[in-house]
């Protein structure tokens, strides 16, 4: 009886072991839940609505003291800030792939991403107060047509060539923000990544959490953060080299977990 029980347990564990090995090869064992959370949880929607509700209140406060010699604007990121790319992430998982520029641009060229909850309502609210919207994204210039089509599809305000600012030379958004500031008051910045607000968060030798602590009064007032559990610059701290394979990245993530 004991021998039969042992064989039964082993027969159950073997498929799990093989599944774990296969899953570790793709590196997605800690990634699927993040995508599912964004796609299906009420909590994600609630946090997105909460962020954009704060954005409305903060915008009204910022308008009270805005420089009257300049026009007013808000600067928003696109991916996971106004457009939801979780279907692309789901596609990559199901096909056992990591991020790839070719598959990414194929996705963005379709212009079919849905909106992040609360984003459209907030930007339409801003436009009622003559606050323009600049979409500052690290999508490449080659993705311009698909991106603009996607924004126009939902009727986003200021969806035009003058307000869609993509990555033409560097992923550092600071020069683009400074260019906008020459003619506009940037009242608010909305993004899912800290570099959407200031490059101070990701300069070399900077500890991100310490920089966030220093800027804590700006979050919810000047900086509006949208939750993104799927990817971001925050991951870079775990990868000592840029050329790591996905299996090596998965190992680095495991080794970086806090435990007891």
Phi, psi and omega in degrees: 000317180297320181293319179296318179297319179298316180295322179296315179297317180296321180294333178280320184285330184300310177300323178297320179295316180295321178298317180297319180296315179297319180294321178294329179295324179275336180080014186259007185296342178245023188239328183300315180300325180297317180292316179299321180299315180293324185280329192236345186276141172293332181296320178297312180299318180299317181292322178295314177299319180300316180298314183283336171294318175297323180299320179298311181298317182292324179299316179298322177293317181295326181295332183297328185242019183289146176296117184284353180275353180235159172284159182257148177208165166240148179247126180234144168286171179254299188289122183065014174242312172241335178242141184260112181259017182300331175299325176295316179298320178296320177299316181296319180296311183295336179259010176064036183244161169258176179305136180218131185300323182296312180290327178296311181292332174296321177293311184292331180294337180287332179062040185242008179298140177281175181268154171283134182307130176090342186294309183298316181300319180294316183291326174293323176300314179298320182294335177296337180256021180059031176264118181281162181240127172251128179262098184257108188231155174266015166297150183280161178302330179292346180263009187301309186298312180296322180293313180297319177300318181297315180294318180293328181304325180262357178078029178298139180294149178058031176278085181207175184297330183287336186248356177261108188245102185260181182276104179259344183210326183213147178283348176289117184276351185302313179301324179290321177295318180296325178295319178295321183294343178298328183240351186228152164275120174273103185282322181215154171233133180240133180193169178255356185231139184299331179288353173287347182253315181197143179281000176298334183287338184233021172290155180300146178070008178265139174263114190304315183299324179293321178294323177296318178300319181294328184260017190303329181288345182274341183281123184092350179244307178249325180252124178248115185260128176260132182293134175219100181275358192271321183196169177161172180298337181301335181290335187301332181297340182270348187247103183293338178229150180284339186265018180294141174285164183297326178295323179289323177295319178300319179294319178297321179296316179299316182291341182267357180294140170277135182213193178214000000 
